[in-house]
Amino acid sequence: MELKYVKGLSDKRIKELNNIGITNAEELIRHFPRNYLDLTRVMPLKFAYPNEFAFTKAKLLSVPQTFTSARKVRFIKALCEQDGEIFTAIWFNQPYVAQKLEQGAEYLFYGRVQKKMGQISMLNPSFELAEKNDYLKGILPVYTLTPSLFQKSFQKIINDAISKVNIKSVIPENLIKKYNLMSLKQAYIEVHNPTSFENKDVASDRIATEEYFLLISALKLIKGDKQQYRTQKYTCKANELKEFANSFGFEFTQGQKSAVNEIFTDMNSPTVMNRLMQGDVGCGKTAVALCALFIALKSGYQGAMLAPTEVLAEQNFKLCKKYFADFRVEFLSGSLSVKEKNQIKKRLECGEIDLLVGTHAIIQKDVEFKNLALCVCDEQHRFGVAQRSALIAKGNQPDLLVMSATPIPRTLSLIFYGDLDITTIADKPLARAKVGTNLVPQSKYADMLKFISKEAQKGNKIYFVAPKIEGDLEGEVMSVTDLFNDLTVQLPHLKIRLLHGRMKDKEKQEIMRDFKDGDCNVLVSTTVIEVGVDVPNATVMVIHNADRFGLSQLHQLRGRVGRSDLQSYCFLIAGDSTAEGVERLKILCKTDDGFKLSEADFRMRGSGDFIGTKQSGRTTTELGGLRYGSEAIFLAKKISDEVMAQPLFDTSIRKYAMEKYESLCNVSLN
């Protein structure tokens, strides 16, 4: 249904919604709340935890005053009193607030509580006069909105859309009854108008079950429909492959040997290989991938190796040049000159290049291979299905090997990678030392810097990571810019470089090269360094606001150090973390097993974005930010198994399932 039929949406608002990817009423009702405000109880702030959101009733004691911080940020400040307790209400970049507050009046406030040095404050609280509290009551959904929309009016717009959209479940009616599922329409009503947190959770799980039922069914259909018989025949013998593996100068682990055997068997089977190779940081996936490429090159075919960044692609290129000295290996990236690109493309099409290593430049339309047989995607979580499909289209049903250093729970891998066979390398090379991981309190921060200075004097490299380029207005999040400025003062004898995602690619590459091969001691960065660049003498990783990252991402960051036999360290700096946040960090300190950490992350934080659709042109997660329990995913798989087991099933399921998959991955499967 078109948005113009939804009550309350002007042309201006429709245009704004289009800009954030909402083009119809069906997508509108899937714009789920990003949070819910619990307005069912008034809480004395002295009982609130730091960083907890609280709803309270208080009297405004002072006329709101406008101030400017040292960082030139304007904010409004007012003193409030609650049952004899004084606290400060602060609003950043909201000058209009001062005109709406009246000294001596009682207000209902809802905001984040901050406690420092015995002082209590409430940051950016929503407020309403206590005598006019018809809106601030119950459970209030909070949406991410466009400039012309407000929370209260947007909820009315959503409700009008729900009343007009035909919301019908694709799950067969007998299974809806069997598993006692809420009606899908009622679930949408409850998510946007929760009568209780319990009902909201049940409704969220119901919507998630429907979504994953379609997605999982689509993956099964794809695997069944897309099984293709290979056109190429590999002539590489097992003894030749073994001889190549021996050229690495170290013995493969049992996990690596098993992976090579699985890939060799796949590439000599009648059907095309579609395999995901996942393994923990440092397990040796690249060596296995080179073995797969050797099979193709030795058999007279072309290979392609795709990496998400130029630095990582260059690293792979150097390895390939080293181990494939008898083959013609070339590098392609966006930074090459037009003349260089054209020469490479011409030679590639003529078959004068055996292996092409590069970035996204490889999947451009004018890049053509003569006889591409194997595609390898490094760090697959940085690519979407659309990019993988574009690469595969360069050949005649080529084999595909995708690699991921982001281990995911076994049950989820069976669900989300249902269209791929899975190889897991569970062990690690024995030469690498365990990375010592510790939580560092602020009282020990200076001691940590002294230790880092000693590491730098040994010629070792140090990473500092912060979650954002710029800190939040409340000062809770350390920014890379603030951290960089701070470290240049505290560590003046070290050469420190700053790296973040807003820099141009060329500048980022120069900084990374200076850190890896130059005289730069310390790299202050956002998570752009997460992808596997190898700096063997990097021995220290410091992560600020570590509680704001997931365990799997923290483990990825930790994997940037400890890449040689040098003893390495990871220091975690937590902000004003909750008890749960500290508990997660303690788990990281106790184990370096990425698979155990992914299971713990899944239990504590949910499934996240595991299917890699973020990198295929969409800006939202597959369920639009909906919060749901893991049980919903497993129930969806169980229902899908029952439906797909039937010899004949409703063709509408096939239709909707494939549409769901295509919309998520932004790729046509026709």
N, C-alpha and C positions, 0 to 999 in steps of 0.2 A: 504494500500500500504506500502511495506517495505521501511525503511529509506534509504536503499542503492540506491534506484532509484531517490532520491532527489539530485539535483546538489549542490555540495559544501560540502557534508557530507562525511568526511573520516571515516575510521574504528574507529579512536581515538575519533572523535566527536560523532559518533553514540553510542559508549560505554558510553561517558559522558552523553548523552541525556537519555540513558537507565537508568542510575543511578538516574536521577531525575524524572523517571516515564514516559518518552516519548519513546514509543516502535514502533510507526508507524507514517506515514505521517498524518493520521487523528488526532492523538494526538498532533502532531507538530503544525498544524495550529490552534489548540486550546490553544497553549501557547501564551496567549494574552499579549500585552504590560502592564507593571506595571505602566507606567506613559507616559505622552506625553510632549515634550518640545515645548513651544510656541516660535518659532523663526520668527514670522511674524512682530515683531516690536522691535526696540531698545529702551530700557528704561534708562533714567538717574537714577543712583542708589539712588540719594537723594530723589527721589519720591517713591522708593520701600518700602514696609512694612517689618518689621523684620520677618525673616523666609520665606519671599516670594521668589520664584524662579524668576530670572530676566535674560533677554538677553540684553547684552550691548556691546558697542564698546569702547575700551580704549587703551592707549599707555603704554607700559611697560617701567617704568622709571629706575628700578634698576635691577642689575643682581640677579637672584634668589639665595637665601641663604638657607642653611640647618640648622635646629635647632632641639633640643631635649627638649620635655616638662618635667615637674616634674614627670610625670607618665611614662617616658622613651619612649614616642611616638615621632618618627621622623616626621618632617613636613618641607615643602618647603614654603618660604614666599617671596613675591615680591611686590614692590610698583607699583601702576598703576595710570594713570591720565585720567580723562574723563571730558572734557569741563571745565577744571580748578579745578575740584574736585579730591582730592586724596583718594584712597581706597587701601586696602591690599588684595591681592589674596593669599589664603592659601590652600595647598594640603597636606593631611595627608597620610603617608605611600605610597607615589608615588615619589620616588627619581628620577625616569627617567624623570619627568617633567622638572627638571632643565636643562637637555640637549636639550629640545625641544623649550625653550623660548629664544628669542633674545632681548637684551636691545635695546630700541628705536623703536621696531616694533609695528605696530597696530594689535590688536587681537579682535576677537569676543569671548566674554565670556558668558557662561550660567551656573549659579549656585545659591546657596542659599545665600541670603543677611542676614548679621548679623549687628546689630547696638547696640553698647555698649559704654557708656561714651562719646558720640559724635563721636565715630570712626566707620567707615564703613568698612566691610570686606566681601569678597565673598569666600565661602567655597567649596573646591573641584570642581571648575568650569570646565566644558568642554571648550575647546578653539580651535580656528583655526585662521590662519593668515587671516586678513580682505580681502586680495587680492585673497585668495583661499577659498571662502565661498560657493562652489558648494554643499557641504554636509549640512552645517549648514544653512538651510533655510526652510521656511514653518513650518510644524508640524512634529516633529521627534518622532517616537515611541521609548520607552526605555524598554528593556526586562531584565528579570533576566536571566543571562547567565552562561554557564559553562566556565572553565578557557581558553579553546582553541578557544572560539568564541568571536567575536566583534560585536558591534551594527550594523554597516553598512553591514557587510557580512551576519549577521544573518537575516536581513530584506530581503536580496536577496534570502537566503535559504528558508525562509517562502513563498516568492512570487512564487518560483519554485514549492513548494509543493502545493500551492493553485491552480496553473495551471494544476496540474496532478491529484489531488484528485477529485473524483466524488462527488461534493457537491450538494445534492438534498434535498429539503424540504419534510418533511413527512406531513405537514399541507396540506389538500386538496386545490387544485388550486382555487376552487370557493371562499374559505374563504380567500385565499391570495389576491384575487381581491377585495373581499368585504371590507377587512380592509386595503387595499392599502399598503400591505407589500412589502418592498424591496426584490429583489431576494436574496436567502440565500448566493449564491456565491458572489454577489456584496457586501453583508454585510461583508463577510470575507476580501475581497479586501480593503474595505474602513476602516475597523478597523486597518488593518496592514499598510495601506497607506492613511491616512486621508487627504482629500482635504480641509476639514474645520472641526472645532470642532463641528459644527451643524451636518454635515454629519456623523462624527464619532459617535456621540451620537445616531443618528437614526439607524446606523448600529449595534451598541452595543445592543440597545433595540431589534432589529430584531433577533439577535442571541439568546438573552436571552429569547425572546418569544418562539422560537423553542425549546430551552432546557427545559423550564418550561412546555410547552405543553406536551412534552414526559413524564416528571416526574409526572405531575399532572394526566395525563391519566393513567400512571402506578399505581399510588396510588389508583385510582378509580377501576382499574381492580383487584388489590390485594384485596381491601375491598370486591369486589363482588365475586371473586374467592375463597378467603380464609375464608369466613364466615363458621365457623365449628360448628357442634353441640357437646355439651359437653358430656363427658363420665361419669363425676362424678355428684353426687347429694348431695348437702349440706343439712344437717339436723339441722343446727343451727337456732334457732327460734329468732324472732324479740325481744322478751322480754329478751332473754339471751344476745343478742348483746347490748341492752340498758343498762342492768346491768353491762356489761363489760365497756361500755363507761363512766358510772358513777364512775368507779373505778379510774379514772384519778384525781379526786379531784377538778375538775373545770368544769364549764358548757361549753359545746361546743358552738362555735359561730354559727349563722344561716348558714354561708357558710360551716362549718364543718358538721353540721347536714344534709344539702342537699347533700354533697359529700358522706356521709355514706349511705344515702338512695339510691342514684344512684348506688353505688357499690353493696349494698345488692340486689337491683332489678336485676342488671346485673348478679350477681352470682347465682340467682335463675331463670334466663331465660334459654331457650333451647339452646342458642348459647354461645360460648366461649367469655369471656370478654377480650377486648383489649382497655384499657382506659388510657389516659394521664390525670394526675391530676396536674394542674399547679396552683401556688399561690405565692403571694408575700412573701418576707422574713419574717419569724415569724408568718405565718398564721395558723400553726398547721397541716401541711400535714402529718407529721409522726404519729400523734395520729390517724388520719383517716386511714392511712396504717395499723396500728396495729389492728384497727377494722376489716379490710379486712382479715388480717391474722387470727384473732380470729375465723371468720366464717369458714375458712378452717380447722384450728386445732380442733375446737370444733366438727367438723363433722367427725373427724378421719383421715384427710388427712395431708400430709406434705406441708410445705411452705418453700420458699427461699427468702432471702432478700439480695440484692446485692448493695454494695456501692463502689465508685471509689477509696477510700483511706482507709488504715488500721485504721487510727485514727477515721474517720467517721464510719467505720464498727464496731469498738469497742464501740463507743458511742451508736450505734443502738443495739448492743448486750446487753449492760447493761440495756437499756430500756426494751428490750424483756425479759430478765431474771427477771426484776422487775414485769412486767405486765403479764407474762406467767409463773407464778410460778408453776402452775399445769401441765405444759408441759415440754418436754425434749428439751432444747434449746442448741445448740452448735455453736462454732465459728471456722471458717476456713479461714486461710490466708497463704500467702507465707512464712511468718516468722516462722511458726510452724516447729517443727522438723519432719523428715520423719516418725518417729514412731508415733507421735501424729496425723499427717495427715492420715496415714494408718488406725489407730484405728477409727478415725471419719468416714472415707469413708466406712469402714466395717459396722459400726453401722448404718450409713445412709442407705446403701443398704438393710440392714435387717429390716429397719423400726423402729429401736430403737431410732431414733432422729426425733422429730416432726418438728422442725424449725431450719434451717441452715442459719446463718448470716455470711457474709464474704465479701471478695473482689473478684477480678477476678479469684481467685483460685477455686471458686465454678463452673466456667464454663469449667474447664479442663476436658478432655475426660474421665479420669478414675474416675470422680465423678458421682455416680449413685444413684438415689433415688428409693424408693420402690413404692410410690404413690404420687408423686408431683402434687399438685392441683393448687397452686397459686405462682406466681413469682412477686416479688416487686423489682423494680429498683429505687434506690434513686439517686437523682441528675442526671436525665436521659441525660442532655446535655453533660455529660462526657462519655457516652456510645454511640456506634454506633449500627446500625441495626444488624450487624453481632454478636455482643455480646448478644443482646436481643434474637436473633434467637437461639444462642447456649444454652442459659439458658432455653428457651421454649422447646428445644429438649430433655431436661432432663425428661420431663413428657409426659403423653398421653393427648395432647391438653389441657395444663393447662391454667388457666386464667392469664392475665398479667395486672399489674398495674405499670405504670411508673410515677415518680414524677419529677417535675422540678420547681426550685425556680427562673427560668429565664423567667419571663412573656414575651410573644411575642404578637405583635398586633393581634387582633381578626381575621382580614381578612387573615393574614399569617398563623395563626394556622389552619384555615379551609382549607388552601391550602396544607401546608407542612405535616400536621398530618391527611391527608385525610384517612389514614388506621387505625386511632385510634378515639375512642369516647373521648370527652374532658369534663373534670370536672374542673371548675374554682372556687377557693376559693378567693373571692374578699376582705373579711374582715380580721381583725387581732384580736388576743387576746387583751382584754382591759387592761390587767395588764402591758403591756409594754409601756414605755415612748417614746415619739417622740425623735428621734436623732437630736440634733441641728447641722445644717450643715452650714459651713461658708468658704468663700474664704479668705485665709490668705496671705496678701502681704509680701514680704521679710522684710519690715520695722517692721512687727509685729511678726516675727519668734521667736525672743528671748523671747517675752512675752508669746508666745504659749508654749515654753519649760518650763518656770516657772510654768505655769498652769499644765502642764503634771507632773511635779515633785510633785505638791500638790496632784494630783490624785493618783500617785503611793504611796505616804505616807499614803493614806487612805486604801491601800491594793488593789487598782484597777489595772487592766492590760491595757497596751497600745500597739496598733499595729502601726507600721510604714511600709508603702508599697511603693516600687519603681518599675518602669516598667521593669527594666533589671538587670541581674546579674552583668554585666559590662556596664559602661556608653559608650556613643558614643564618637568617637574621637574628635568631635567638642566641647564636654563638655556641650551639650544641655540637655542630659538625665541623671538624677540622678540614680546611680546604688546602689543596696543594699549593696555592699561591701564598697563603699565610704560613704554611709549613716551610715552604722554600725560603721565605723572608726570615723566618725564625731561625732556621738552620744556618743560614749564611752568617748570622750573628754569633750563634753558639759554636759553630765549627768553622771559624774563619780560615783555618789552615788547610781546609779541604776544598777541592774543586767540586762544586755542586751544580747539577743541571736540572732543569724543570721540564717535565713532559706531560702533555695532556691532549685530549681528543680534539680540541679546537685549533690546534696547530696544523699547519699545512703538512702534507705527507712528506715532502722533501725535508722539511725542518725536523720532523719526528725521526726520520731515518738517519739524519746527520747526528742527532743527539744520541740515538741508540748505538750508532757506530763509535761515537766518542766514548760512551760508557763501556762498551764491549772491548774495544781495541785501543782507545786513546787514554788520556791522563785523567779523565773524569773519575772521581772516587765515589760520589754519591748521586743517585738518581732519585729525584722526588717526582712521583707520578700518580696518576689515577690508575684504574685497573687496565689501561691499555697495554700494560706489560704482562697481562695474564697469559697471553698466547705464547707458546713455547720457544722463545728465543733462548739460546744456550750461551750463558756466560759462566764458564767453568769456575772462575775465581770469585764469583759472587757468593759471599758467605753469610750475609746478614739481611734479613727481611724484617722491616718494622711496619706494622699496619695500625694506623690510627682509626679510632671509631670502629674497631674490629667487630663489635657487637652488631653493627649494621649490615654485615655481610653474612651470606649463608655459609655453612661449613664447607660445602663443595668448592665454593669460590675461594674461601680462605685457604683451602688445601691446594688449589691451583696456584695461588699467589705464593704460598710456601714452597711450591715446587720450582720456583725460579732460583732458589738457592739449594745447596747440597747436590750439585750436579757434577761433583768430582769426589776425590777422596779427602778433601779439606773439610774439617769439622765446621758445620754451619748452624745458624741460629735463626729462629723466628720469634720476634717479640710482638706481643699483642697489647695494644693500648685501647682500653675500653672507655667509652664516654660514661654518662650517667645511665648505666645499663640497668635493665630489670634483672631480677633474680634468674629468670629464664635465659636472658642473654648471656649472663656470666656462666651459667651451667653449660650452655652450648660451647663457649670458649674453653671451658675445662675439658670437654670431650676432645677437642682438637689437640690440647696439650698432652692428652693421654695416648692418642693413637695416630699413626701415620698411614693407616689403611684407608684408602680413598673409598672403597666399597662400604666399609663399616660406617664411615662418615656420611656417605650418601644416604644410607638407611636411616641414620640418626637425624639427618637434615629433613628427610621425608617425613619422619614421625613428628618432628617439632615444627616444621614450617610448611608442609604440604608439598604438592607435586611440582609446582613451578612450571617453567616453560621448557619441557623436555623434548618436544618434537621438532624444534628448530624452525618454527614458522616466522619468528621475529625477523629473521634475516631474508625473508622473501618479499619484502615490500610493505608489510603490515606493521603498524605501530603498536598494536595491542596484543595481549596474550590471547590464547585460543578461546578463552571463556570470558573475555572482557573484564577481568579483574574479579570475577565471582569467587567467593571463598567457599570451599567445599571440603569434605572429608575424604580420605583415601578410600574408604569403603564404597563410595559412589563409583569410583573407577572400577573396582573389582566386581561390583554388582553389574556394571555395564558390560564387562567382559563375559560374565556368566550368562547374561541375557543374550548377548550376541552369539555365544557358543550354541545356545539352545535354538536360536532362530536359524543360524547358518547350517545347523545339523539336519534341517528339514530338506528333503529332496527338492521341493518346490516351496518358495517363500514369496511373499508379497513383493511384486516388482517395484512398488513404491519405495520399499526399503532400499533397494539398490539405487534408485534414482536419488533419493534424499541423501543417502550415505555418500555417493560420489560427488554430489553438489557440495556437501559439507567439506569433504576433503579438498576439493578444488578451491573453495572460498578461503579455507584456512591457509593453503599453501600458495595461493595466487598463481596456480599453474593449471593449464588444461590437460586433461588426461585422454583426450580424444586422439 
